[in-house]
Amino acid sequence: MANRAAQASRTPIPHTALREGQGSLQAAFSPRQSSSTLLRQHCRLVDSTLCTLWQAPSGTDMPTAEQLTLVAVGGYGRGALFPGSDIDLLILTPSVLTAIQKNFIEGFLTSLWDLQMQVGHSVRSVDECLQEARQDLGVATTLLESRYLVGSRPLLQDLIRALQDTPPWPPPLFFSAKLAEQENRHARCSDTAFHLEPNIKEGPGALRDIHHLQWLAASAFGEGSLRRLRDEGIITGEEYRQLLRAQALLSRLRIALHYATGRHEDRLRLDLQVPLARQLGYTDRPGHSAVEQLMQKLYRAFADILRVSAIAQENIAQQLATREAAPVDTDQRIALPLPTLRRDDPQLLQHILSLFRSLAEDCRRRTLDAQTQRQLYGLRSAIHPRDLDRDPIARREFLAILTQPEGAYRSLKMMQQCGILARILPAFGQITGRIQHDLFHVYTVDQHTLFLLRNLGQIWTGETAQMPLANAAREQVEKPELLVLAGLFHDIGKGRGGDHSKIGAQEARRFARRLQLSPCDTELIVWLVEQHLQMSGVSQRRDLEDPQVIRDFAHLVQDERHLAYLLLLTVADMRATNPDLWNDWKGLLLGTLYRATASELQREDRQTRDLPQIVADKQRAVLEGIASMGQLRTRALWQHLSGPYFLRYSEDELLWHCREILAHKGHKTLVAVRPHAPDGSEILIYGSDRPGLFQQITGALDRQSLNIIDARIDTSEDGRAIDTFLVIDNSHAFAHSDQAHVDLAAELRAVIDGETASKPRFGLRHRDPRHRFFAHIPAEIRVDNRVLPRYTLLEVRAADHLGLLYQVGEALRTLQLNIHGAKVSTFGERVEDTFFILNECGHKLTDAQAKALTQTLGNILNGKAA
């Protein structure tokens, strides 16, 4: 007790010195300061504080302090401590701890907590360290970076000697385990560092990958440094310098990030990128903002680390396999066909492309060997874009790569990594590392493009089941290389101002001429690039039950060949935008548009099968599923419903409606809920129509944390509403059970019939900084009478927030306007909702009504309402 009292009495002195020292380091931090110097200074400051606390002046404590050892391990053990990072400590003890030693350790740890230091600690003997290290790869890794602080040196020397004599993980086993660990870590970051908000510590190509190399060096060569890798011939002098430059940039940025947030933060959030870019000395230039310059430099650093790491890992594996006479797991690699390539070789490009063709055609090969990557990177500047124009063999080799969609991704990704792709196609170099500051693209433009190509490959090999209809469309694609080229160019015009689709189409036309493609093939590629957004836009924002929408889209695509190519490009593009945004609802909408358009294109006379015949066919099929006693009532119900109602629904949905309505008793509103594959629910509401009904329903669904994906709204001639909603529970709080559906139906019925009040919640749906960053962007409202033949189109684009649909419904109710359908699409933190509306007379909106709606909604959604 006396020991802890004495320790507590000494706390203010190191506390003051620590806080003052940390404040001085932060005040002195500048863009020109060496990051490694600051990290070492911070480390020494913490070292001094810990040693002061450990070396108690009490005579009874000194012998105890000298019997134990305080050891820095993990990141702190490397001697470079970031401002917000945890302090990893090992207290090394004799085999048996005395009561005095236990009290000393307790007092020391208490003093650390009093100082509010973020400490991770373990208390172990040498034998216990060895035992834990054998069982836990993480423990074995942290012990590789043990650094003496204070106490008994012999104890630490015993541990180090034991680790060297009998490594808990022999180097080959350690290498394979760390490689698997790295792959899992990369997978958690979608196997790319090129995120809009990258993790500069854990992501692929980030600081952890440099630490990974240092750990491998420590295990294989006894010294965990990049310099040792250079000295061992694992990396060249230039690669060593590239790693140091990349490490310096990432370290400086991570220091600034910790200071800006006041805590351990490794994700470079959107709201921090602009101020940090300016803090680190970047200034806006024409066509290149400060943040764009910072992010492009950061992405280049990631790319350098990834490339050099891949080379280093393979070389380490080869050395271990030779030295240890044990196999080491590595990726399948392909060697360069020729022993050497010369910069002045007139056939250099065709030799290089022949290599990449081999990589594309052999599905067993995943990447190139280290020596080949190194040689290609060194030769990149010897390649000129015109080499492709002058060399017919090189052109054939490049096209041969593209004919293998599943292999084209591997080859083009490696070509980019080696710096070859941007030399052949300079326009691709302009989108390399280019960020997309919008609400749903989470990758840089070049990475998004490569992911699109990967998705095309997966569609081609049937690896994905997310779009079964793609298999049918694939049969229509006779030249997959044209599809791959369209994917390569679809976003290549971004960042230049203007319509990127048109700019990309111009670039695609020029490149197709360089490849000497036929005029027919060229026009298809150009058309795909220029129209690559159309299919997703129509499927998610237009009334697919409207025959005119289908006719207009059929007129755009002209034939089934164009339709098939466009579907595959659209699916691959949507899935490459953001892994969290694709779902089966989007696939369902695309499939509906594809089938309806294909049917429209197959008709010789598009007017021979008119609306009454289509309705009659559906009604006949539905009646077959209804008992004879109910068919008379069903026909009576249908007499009050117009033809478009039957076009909106499948035969199964129409049958469900009829059965529920026929079984409904009483005068209250019918609310029925059933599961809707894969993870949603379908809600049917049937009852008296009245103003504000949509508003009530959306408010109640919002209270249940259910996101509306689609809404179809009809009103019968006798004043009955037949509304259906497709909803998804993104919070996963709603259990998809029969009882849950019964409870939801009861809740909705009570709200609609006025038995209980239910107001929506308002505010941001997502609480993360990314959403807050975009929340200030004004909502866009578009009212258009020209797009749809029957309805006025209302489009709302805004930051996603609770109560949004309720607010739209409130504005429409106030203006006495009626919703007849809705498409609700969410892209990350932004929604793009489409409504099909009519005025109180059942007509399209007048110019005055359209203007009033635009102004009213703008005021409500942008916070200007009175």
N, C-alpha and C positions, 0 to 999 in steps of 0.2 A: 504494500500500500504506500509505504514511504517512497519507494522507487517511482511509482506512478505520479505521486504528488510532486516529486522533484522534476520529473519529466515534464509535467504540465506547466510547472513554473518556468521552464526554459522555452516553451512553445512560442511566445510572442517574438522573441529575437529572430529565430529562423523564419517565422511567418512574415515579419516585416521585410527581412532581406529578400525572401523569395518573391513577395509581391512587388517590391520595388524593382528587383532585377527583371522580373517578367515585364513590368511596365516600361522599363528602359529599353528592353529589346524590341517591344512592339513599337515604341515611339521612333526607334532608329531604323525600323524596317523600311526599305525603299526599293524601287525597281532595280537599282544598280547594285544593291547589296548581294553578296554571295549567299545563296540559300544554305550551302553547306556550313558556312561560317556561323550563321545564326543558329542552325540546328545544333552545332557543337557547343556554342555558347549557352544555349538553353539547357543542353545536357549537363554541362559543367555546373551550371547554377543549381540544378536539381541534385547533382552529385554532392555538391557542397552542403546543401540543406540536409540531405539524408545522412551524410557523415557526421554533421553536427549533432543531429538527433541520436545517432547511434553511439557516438563517443561521449557518454555521460561522464561528467566530472566526478561523480560520486565514486569514492574508493571501492565501495562494494560492487559497483557495476562494471568497472574497468576489466577485471579478470573475466567476467562473463562475456563482455563484448568481444574479448580476444579469443574466446573459445568457439564462437560462432562466426559465420561468414555471411556478409550481405553481398549478394551478386545481382548485377543487372542482367536481365535476359530478354530474349525477343527483340522487338524494335528498339527498346531502350538499351539493350546490350550492344547494339551496333554503334552506339555513341552518337546518334543523331536523333534528337527528340523533337517532335513537332509540338506546337503550342498546346493543342487540345488533346494530344494522345495520352493514352493510359501509360502508367509507369509499371513495367513488369519486373517484379522482384522475386528472387529465390533466397530464402534464408536457409543456408546450409548448416546442418547440425551434426553433432556426433551421433553415434548409433542409438544412444540412450540419452534422453533429455532429463535434466534435473529439474526440480521445482523452481529453483532460482532462474535457470535458463528460460523456463516457460514464462515466468513472471516478466523477465526482461523482454522477451519477444512480444508479450501482450502489451507491455507499456510502450514499446516502440511503435507497434501498429496503431495503438490508441493515439499517439502523438501525430501519426500521419493522418488519421481521420480528423483530428482536431484542426489540422492544417487544410482540410478539405482537398487533399491530393487524390487524384484518380489513380488508385493503386490496385494492381492485380498481383496477388502474392501467393506463394506456396512455401511450406515449411517441410523440408525433407532432409534425410540423411543421404550420404553418397549411395548406399545400397538401394534406398527407396527411389532415388532419382533414376538409377539404372533400371529398376523394375518398371517404373512408370514409363520410361522411354521405350522399353521393349513393347509395351502394350499400346502406346499412344504415339502416333506419328507426330502430332502437334507438340508434345512434350519433347520428343527427340529433336525436333526442329529448333525449338527455343533454346535448348541447351547448346546447340552449335554456336550460339551467339552470346555465350556467358562472358561477362566482364566483371572483374574484381572491383569492389567498391571499398569495403572496409572489413576488418575482422581478421580471421585466421586465413592466411594465404595457403598454408599446407592443405587445408580441407578442400579448397577449390582445385589445387593442383592434383590432389588424389582423384577428384571427379574427372578432371580433364584427361588424366592418364588412363583412367578406367574406360572412358569413352573412346579413346584412341586405340587402346589395346583390344578391346572387344566391343566394337560398334554395335549398339542395339539394333541398328538397321544397316546391314552391309551395303556398300555403295550401289551395287546393281539393284537391290531391292528398294533402297531409299529412292533411287532415280525413278523407278517404275511407279512407286507409290506417289511421289510428288507430281509426276506427270499426270496421273489419274486425278489427283487433287486439283491440279491446275485446270484440267479439262472440265471438271465439275464446276469450278468457280467461273470459268468462261461461259459455260452453259447457263448459269444463273443470270448472266448479263446478255443473253440472247446471242452468245458467241460473237459479239462485236463491241468494240469500244466506241463506235461512231454513233453514239446516242446524242440526242439533243441535249440531254442532261447527263453527261458521262460521269462515271465514278472514277476519280483520278487515282484511287488507291487500289481498288479490287478489280476493275474492269480489265478486259483483254488489252495488253499493251500498256497498262498502267504501272504504278510503282511496285505493286506486288509481283509483277513479272520480273522486275529487276531483282527484287528480294529472292525470288525463286531461283534465278541464276546464281546468286550469291550462296544460297543454301546448297545447290548442287556442287558449286566449287568447293565449299567447305567439306562436304561429304567425300568428294572424289579426290581433292588435292590437299586437304587439310587447311585451307585458307579461304575464307568466304569473302572474296573480293573480285571485282571485275578485272582489276589489274592482273590477278593470278590467271584468269581465263585468257587474257592477252598473252601473258608470258608462256602459258602452256600451248599456245598456238590454236586455242579453241576459237578465238575471234581475232580478226586482224586489228592493226593499229587504228585504221579508219573506223571500223565497227565499234571499237572501244570508245573512240571519241564521240561517235554518234550516240551511244548509250549514255555517256556522261552529259552531253548536251540535252538529251531528252530528260534525263533524271533531274537536271538542274531546273528545267522549265516546270516540270511537274511538281517538284519540291517547292519552288517559289510560289506556284499557284496554290498548293495545298496550305502553305503557311498563311497566305493572304486569306484563304477561305476560312481557316480556323480563327484568324483574328476578326474577320468580318462577322462571323456568327457567334463568336465567344464560346465555342464548344468544338468537340470532335465532329466535324462534318466533312465528308469526302465526296458527296455528290454535288457537282457544279450546277446548282439550280439556275433556272432561267432568270429569276429575279436578281441574282448575284452576278451574272456574267457581265453586264454592262458596267457596273461600278468597279468590278475587279479589273476589267480590261483597262479602264482609265487609271486605276491605282497602279497598275503594273507598267504604265508608261505608253500605252497604245493611244493613238489619236485618230480621229476620223479623217479619211482621205476620200477624194471623189471616187465613188463606186465601191469603196471598201470601208465600212464602218470599223471603229476600234474593236468592237466585239467580234466581228467577222475575222479580223486579222488575228486576234488572240485564238479563236477557236480553230481556224485553219492551221495555225502553228501547233496547237495542241494535238490536233488529229494527225499531223505529220509526225509528231513525236511518238504517238501511239503506234503508227505504222512502222517507224524505225525500230521500236522496241520489239514489236511482233516479228519483224523480218529477222533481226539479228538474233533474237531468242530462239527462233526455229533453227537457225544455222548452228548456234551454240549447243542446243540440246542434242542435235544429231551428232555433232562432233564429240561431245561428252560420251554419248552412248557408244560410239565406235571405240573410243579409248577404253571405256570400261569393259566392253566385250573382249577387247584384245588383252587387257591387263588381267581381268578377273576370270577369263575363260568361261564366262557365263553369259547367256543370252539376255539382252535388254530389250524390253518392248518399245518399239518405235512405230510411227506411221509407215504405211506402204509408200515407197518412194521410187522414182524413176530416174535413172542416170542420163546424162547428156549423151546423145548418140555419137558425137564426135569428140575426140580427146581435147581439142582446143578450138576456139573460134577467134578469128582475128578481126579487129575493128575495120580493117581496110578490105575485107572480103566482100566482093560485089554481090555474093549470094548469102550474105549474113542473115538478112531478114527471112529468107525462105528456110534456112537451116533452123532458125529459132522457132518459126511457126510450125515447122515439121515436128519439132519437139513437143510443142503444145498440142498439136493434133494427136500425138501419141498419148499424151496425158488425158485428152478428152475421150479417146476411143477405148481406153482400158479402164473399165469401171473398178478394177481392183486397186488402181493407183489413186492415192489421195493428194499427193503433193510431189514436189521435186526435191531431189537430194540437196544437201547444204551447199556443196561445191558448185552445183549448177545454179542455184539461186544467187550465190555470190558472184559467179561469172556473168550471169545475165544482168544483174544490177550494175556491174561495172561497164557493160557494153551498151547500156540504154542510150547514152548520149550519141552513140555512133549510128543510131537509127533515125532516119528522116521520114516524115509522113509520105513524101513523094516516092520513097522506095517501094511502097505497095503499088503505086500507079505504074511504075516501070517494070515490075517483076510479075509476069503472069503466073508463075509457079507459086509465088508468095500469096497471090490473090486466091488461088485454088486451095492452098493450105488453110488460109484464114476461113474461107467459106466451109471447108470440111470440118473445121472446129465447130462452127455454128450449126451444122446439121445434126449434131449430137446434143440435144437440149440438156440431157442429164450430165454430160461431160463439159458442155460449154461453160457452165458456172465454175467448175473447178479450174479450167484453163484461164478464163478471163479474170477470175479472182487472183490467180497466181501471176498473170501478166500485169495486173495492176500492182501487186505487191513488189514485183521486180522492176517497176517503172517502165514497162514495155508498152502497156495499153495506151497511156497518155502520149507516147511518141508516135504510135500508129494513128491514134485518134485524138488530136490535140483538144478537141472540144470536150472530151471526157476529163481531161486535166483541169478544165475550168470548173467542173462540178465536184472535183475531189476535195473532200473536207468541207464542202459548202453546207452551212446549217440552214434549216428551214424553220424560221420562227413562225410557226402556225400552231394550230391546236390539235393536230392529229398526226403529223409526221414526227416520229421519234428518232429517226436516223438521218444522217447526212444524205445528200442527194446521191452520191456515188454508192454508198452502202445500201440505200433503198433500191437502187437499180440492180445491184448484184443480188440482193435478196429476191427481187422479182425474177431474175434468171434462175436462181435456185428453185423457186416455186414452179417455174415452167418445167424444169427438169423433173421435179417430183410428180407433176401432173403427167408427164410423159411416161414415167416408169410406174405409174399407179401407186406411188408411195403415200399419197394423201387421199383420204376419203371425204374431205370436206366439201367436194363438189362433184358428186357422181355424174352429173350431166356433162362434165368436162370430157369424160371418156368418149361420149358420143360425138362431141364437137371435135375431138382430136382426130377422128376418122376423116374429117373434112379437110385437114391440114396436110397437104401433099408436100409442102416445102417448109419444114420447121425452121430452117435458117432465116426465113423472112420474119417469122414470129420472134425469134431471138434478136434479130436486128432491130425490130420495132421496139422491143423491150429495152434494148441498149440505148435507144435514142429518145424514148418517150419523155424523159424529164431533162434531157441534156441542154434544153434552152433556159433552164431556171437560173435566176440571178442576173439576167441581162436586161430586165425591164421588158414590158410588153407581154403578149400572150406566149407563154413558154411552149404551148402545143404547136403554134405556128412556127416559132423559131426552130423548135426541134424538127419539124417537118422539113424545113429548108435544109438543115444540117443533114438529115437523113437522105434527102435527094442528092446532095453533093457527094456523100459517101457512097451511095449506091452507084453513082456514075463512076467513082474511082474504082469500084469493084467490077464495073462494066456489066451490071445486071441488066436484064431485059427491061424494056419500058413497062411491061405489064407487072413484073415483080417490083420494080421501083415504085410504081403508083400504089400498089398495095401497101408497101411499107410506109410510104408518105401518108396515105389515108389513115392507117392505124395510129401513127404518131399524132396526127392532127385530131383524130376523133377518140383518143384513148380514154377520155373522161365521160363520153356520152352515155355509155351503157350503164355505168354505175349511177350517173345522175338521173337518167330516166327511170331506172328500176326503183330508186329510193325516193324520188320526188314527184313522180307523176302517177296518175290514176291508171293502173295497168288494166283495169276493167273497162276503160274507155276505148272503144274500137278505133277512134281517131288517133289516139296516142300510139297504138300498135301500127296503124297504117303509116303514120309519120316516121316512126322508127324504121319500119320496113323500107320506106322510100330512101332513108339515109343509107342503110347497109346494102340495098340493091339485090343481093343474092345471098344464098346460104353459106357460100365460101367466106365472104367478108364477115358474116355473122359469127361463124365458128372461130375465125381468127380473133375477132374482137372479144368474144366471150373469154377465151383462154387468156388473152392479155389482161382483161379486166380483172379476172379472178386472181391472177398472179400479182397484179398491181395492188389490189385491195389488201391482200394478205401480207404484202411486203411493207405496207404503210405503217402498221402498228399491230403487233401480235395480239393485243388485247381487243382490237376493234372488229376483227372478223368473227362472225358467228353464223349459225345456220339460217338465221332470219335473212341475212344479206344473200346467202346462197339461194334461199327460197325465192326471193324477189328476182334475182338474176335468172333463175331457172324459169320462172313464170314468164318473164319478158322474152327469154330465148325461145321457149316453146311457142308462145303466141306469135312471135315474129316469124319463126320458121313456118308455122301453119299459114300465116298470111302470105309468105313468099311462095308457098307451094300451090296456091290457088291459081288456076288459069284465069278464072273470072272472079275477081274479088267481090263482086256484088251478087253472085248467085246464091250465096248462103246468108240471108239477111238475119237481122236481129230476131224477128219472131220465130224463125226456124231453130235458132240456137236455144232460145228460151224453151221452146216446145220440147226439144231433145232433152234438156236438163230436167224439166218437169216430169217427163215420162220416166226417166231413170230414177228420180226420187220417189215417185209414187209406187214403184215396184218394191220399195223398202218399207212401205207403210201398210198397215193392215187395212182391209177393205172398209171397215167401219170408220176409219179416220180419213179416208181419201176424200169424202165429200166435204168435210170441214177444212181439209187442206186446200181444196180448190176454192172454197169460199175465202180463205185467208189470202190466197194468191191474187184474187180479183182486185184487191186494193194495193197491189205492189206493181211497180213499173218494171220494164225490162232490164234496166241497168242493175237492179237489185240482184237478179239472177246471174248477171255477168260477174258480179263482184265475188261470188263464192263458188267453191267446188261443189260437186254433187254430195260429197260426204258432209260438208258444212251445211248445205241446204237441208239435208235429211236430219241433221242434229237440231237445227232450228225448228223444223216441223214437229219432231217428236217432243221437244221440250215445251213448245207452245201448246200442243194438243194435250199434254199431261198436266199443264198448269191449271190450278183451281183458284178461284177467288178473284178479287179485284185489285189486289196489290201487284206491284211491279214484279215481273219475272226476272230473276237473276240466276243464271246457270254458269257453272265453271267446270271446265274439264282440262286435263293435261294437254299440252301441245308440244310435240317433240321439237328440239331435244330437251330443253330445260325451262320451258315457259308454260304459261297457262292461257287458255282462250276463254273469254268472258262474253256471254250473251245477255243483253238487256232488252226486254220487251215490255212496253207499257205506254201510257199516255205521254205524248210529246209535249214539251213546254219549254219556254225560254230558260236558259241557265242549266239545262240538264247536263250538257257536256261539262260545264264548270263543276257541278256537284260530283260527277263521276270521277273526274281527274283529281279533284281535291281528296276524295276518299281513297283512291288508289295511291296517291302520294303519301298519305298517312300510313299506308301499309308498306312503304318502301318498295313499291312496284313501279318499274319503268315501263312506260307504254312504248311498244315497238311499232304497232300499227293500229289504226282505228278505221272502221268502216261504219258509216252512219247513214241510215235510210229512214225516211218517214213515209208511212203508208197514206193512201188517199183518205182514210178514215181517222187520221191523226194519231196513229200509233208509231212509236219509235222502235226500230229494230237496229240496235247498235252492237257492234262487236269490237272487242279490244284484245290485242295480243300483248301480253306483259311478261317481263322477265324480272326475277327477284335478284338484283345484283348484290344485295346485302346478305343473301343466303339465310335470312331469318325466317323466310316463309317456307314451311315444310310442304313438299309436294305430295300430300296424302289426301285421301278422300275426305277426311274430317277437316283438313285445312281448307279444302275447296268449299265445303259446306259452310264453314265459319266465314270465309271471305264473302260468299254469296249473301249470307245473313247480314253482314256489316254493310255491304253495298245497298241492299234492299232497305235497310233501316234509314240510311242517309237519303236515298232517292225519295222515299215515301215520307220524309220529314219527321221520322220518329226519333232521330238523333242528329245533332249538328256535327259537321266535320269540316273544319277549315284546314287548308293546306299549311304546311310549314314554308317559310320563306327564308332565303339566304342561299349561300353556296352549297351545292350538293357535295362537292369534294372540298376537303379542308387542306389539301396539300399546297405548298407554295406555288407549284406550277399553275394550279387553277386560279389562285389569287393573282398571279402575274397576268393572266389573260382576262380576268373578270372585268377590268376597266374598259375593255374594247367595246365600243358601242354596238348595240344590236342593229342588224340590217333587216329592214322590212321591205318586201317587194310585193306589190299588188299588180297583177297582170290579167287583162281580159282577152289577150290574143292567143295564149298558149293552148287553152282547152276550149273545145267547142261548146260545152254545156255550162261550165262553171267558171267563176273567177278564181284565179290562182293566187293564194297568199303564201309567201315564203318568209320564214323567220329564221335568221341565223344569229345566234347569241351564245354567250357563255352559259353552260348548263347550270341551272340552279333550281332549287326546290320551288314549286308553285308556278313554274313557267307556263305550263299548259293552262293552269287555272287562270292566270293573268290574261292569256290570249282569249280564253272563253269569256272572261269578264268584259273585255273590250268588245267582243262580238255581240254579247248580250246587250250591252249598253247601246250599241248602234243598231240593234234589231236585225242582226245578220245571222244566218244559219250555216252551221258546218254540215257538210254532206260527206266528208271523208277526210282522212288525215294520214300522212306518212311521217313517222317520227324517227329520225336518225341521229345517233350520237357518235361524234368523232372525238374521242378523248374528252377534253373539257368543253367542247363546243357542240351545240345541237344545230341541226338543220331540219326544221320542221316545215312540212308542206300541208296546206289545208285547201280543200275544195269548197267554196262557199257561194251562197246565193243570198239575195236580199229578202226582205219580208214578203215581196210579191212573187218569189220563186224565180227571179231573173238574175242575170249578172249585175254586178254593182255598177252604178252610174259613176261618172267621173268625180262627182262631188263626194259620193260615198267612199270611193277608193282613196281620195285625198284625206277624208276624215279618218278612215281606218289607219292609214299610214301614220298620220300625226298622233292619233290616240295611242296606238301601240308603241310608237317611238317614245312618247312621253312616259308610258308605264314601264317599259323594259329598260329605259335608260335613266330611270330615277328622276324624271322631270314632272311626274304627275302631281297635281295640286293636293 
